[in-house]
Amino acid sequence: MVSPELSSIRTKNFQDNNNKYINLPEILEHFRVTLSKENGSIWLYNRSMLPIFVNSPTLSENWHCVCKILPGYCLKAFDSERAQTLKYPSHFPGAQLGPKDPYGMQISFGKGWGDKYKRQDVTNCPCWFEVLLPTQR
């Protein structure tokens, strides 16, 4: 479903680098997630037609852990209780573009990153965003 803000571009088509026409609302149907706060934790529900990949400091002891969430599945992506007990270095090992926010999650649609992928950083993925959560200190 296309949001009301995008209804004005419902009929527009865009041309990509290969001279193919792209219907933007059809593409947006593939990129849907829901973030839900439940008992102090943030759950990430994949409502898209593609797998999503998420990195969060509370997922694992490994700061580089990137989890794949298949369409229709969910993951406890951030645990605020655990976040308060973690010790954060001033920067995370392997961070290519500087320090990471200890209350942030990076999410990518369709393409993963990290040690098991050719993309070493989320910024090399074609479609990604970051969620910054308020600290609860």
Secondary structure, 3 states (H helix, E strand, C coil): CCCHHHHHHCCCEEECCCCCEEEHHHHHCCCCEEEEEECCEEEEEECCCCCEEEECCCCCCCCCCEEEECCCCEEEEEEHHHHHHCCCCCCCCCCCCCCCCCCEEEEEECCCCCCCCCCCCHHHCCCEEEEECCCCC
